[in-house]
Amino acid sequence: MTMSETTPAAETRRRRPQSLIAAGNILRFLAKTPTSAFGLLVLAVLILTALFAPLIATHDPYLQDLTNTLAPPDSAHLFGTDELGRDIFSRLVHGSRITLTIIFLVTIVVGPLGLLVGTVAGYFGGKTDVALMRVTDIFLSFPSLILSLAFVAALGPSLNNAIIAISLTAWPPIARLARAETMTFRSADYIAAARLQGASPARIIWKSIVPMCLPSVLIRLTLNMATVILTAAGLGFLGLGAQPPMPEWGAMIATGRRYMIDSWWLVTFPGLAILSVSLAFNLLGDGLRDALDPKQMMKR
């Protein structure tokens, strides 16, 4: 065998996209870190539970059994029943679909919107930057839950309106971060070279700046998901999110708080679900921040 010949395995590795290699390295790093591994595990359980909810749930989440109300946890009802005799475990399982839907829809709105506002403001500067950042500052001046309450009050209480309201309040931190990243890159030599070649500002932003901002934005989005989950649960608790009889975790706590002294399971299990998913996203975000650190990437 000559030096120029390669084995099939080596040829396969050579042809493998660099993005897949980087993603694999990041996943291995996260899996080796206990806290990040916990976040990945909880997120995987949430996704699988949402996908296979009809198979995992032991009862119909909407089925009422008035002869078995406020029953404590037992073999028939793992997490007990609520004031209408509905199985809490099954409602939690189906409620994971609502939580995952909120996370997915808010992410696909907030990420691109914040990235667009931040990169445009940072690249063009001047009056464009001032105008976009003043709008961003207005949104940042209000707590996210309070601002979400205002939007839902204007739009009307429903799950869809809650998702819209959360999306409208969650993009400013992403925009601020993208702007800061863009301002560090816009004077780079490769950006100047792209301008000399006649590339349009839109092409420069899309091809050269956005990819450089993505790691930081991804980390921020992951960390923001904990706030999104808590905001959605808060809206549900106040009756402005998912409406009964939908098994939304915040709404379940709201209906169970009247019986929590004698029937602790009504609020404990939904509360633990919210806590676990929120904590998982925080831990996963911290792990991503370490995994995407250039010093850590050089070690790998």
Residue, then its C-alpha position, 0 to 999 in steps of 0.5 A: m500500500t502506498m502512502s497516497e492510498t487510504t482505507p475506506a474508513a479514513e475516506t469516510r471520515r475525510r468526507r464527513p461534513q465538518s458540522l457533523i464532526a463538531a456537533g458530535n464533539i459537542l454532544r460527547f463533551l455534554a455527555k461527559t459533564p454530569t450536569s449537562a448530561f442531566g439536562l440532555l437526559v431530561l430534554a430527551v425524556l420530555i421529547l420522548t414523552a411528548l411523542f409517545a404520550p398516548l402510549i405512556a399515559t395510563h388513563d384518558p387525561y380528560l376522563q372524569d371520575l367523580t367517584n374517585t376525586l382527590a385520590p392519593p397516589d396508588s397503583a391505579h393512579l401513580f400520581g393520584t387524581d384531581e378534584l374531578g377524578r382525572d389521572i394526574f400522571s396522564r395529564l402530566v404526560h399529555g401536558s409535556r406536548i404543550t410544553l414542548t410546543i411552546i418551546f419549539l414555537v417560541t424558539i423558531v420565532v425568537g431566534p431568527l427575530g433577535l438575530l435579525v434585529g441584532t445583526v442589522a443594528g450592529y452592522f449598519g450602526g448609526k440611526t438604524d442601530v439607535a432606532l432598533m436598540r431603543v425599541t429593544d430597550i423599551f421591551l427590556s424595561f419591563p419584566s417578561l411576565i408583566l409584558s406577556l400579561a399585557f399582550v395576552a390581555a390585549l389578545g385574549p386568553s388562549l394558548n396560541n396568544a400566550i405563545i405570541a406574547i412570550s415570543l414578543t417579549a423573549w427576543p430582546p436579549i437575543a438581539r442585544l447579544a447578536r448586536a454585540e457580536t456583530m460589532t466585534f466582527r464588522s471590522a474584520d478583514y474578511i468582512a472588508a474583503a467581502r465588501l471589496q468583492g461587491a457583496s451586498p450588506a444582506r449577503i455579508i450579514w447572512k453569509s459572514i456575520v450570522p454564522m459567527c453569532l450562532p454559537s452565542v445565540l444558541i447558548r442564550l436561547t437555551l438559557n432563555m428557555a427556562t424563563v420561557i417555561l416559567t412565563a408560560a406556567g405563570l400565564g397558565f396559572l393566572g388563567l391566561g394561557a392554555q384554557p381548561p380542560m387542557p392539561e397545562w402544567g401551570a394551569m394544573i397548579a392553579t386548580g390544585r392550589r385550593y386543595m394543596i393542604d390535604s391533597w399535596w400531589l395536585v401541585t407537587f408533581p406539576g411543580l416538579a415537572i416545571l422545575s425539572v425542565s427549567l433546571a435542565f435547560n439552565l444546566l444544558g445552557d451552561g454546558l453548551r457555553d463550556a462546550l463552545d468555548p474556544k479553549q475547550m474546543m482546542k483541547r478536543 
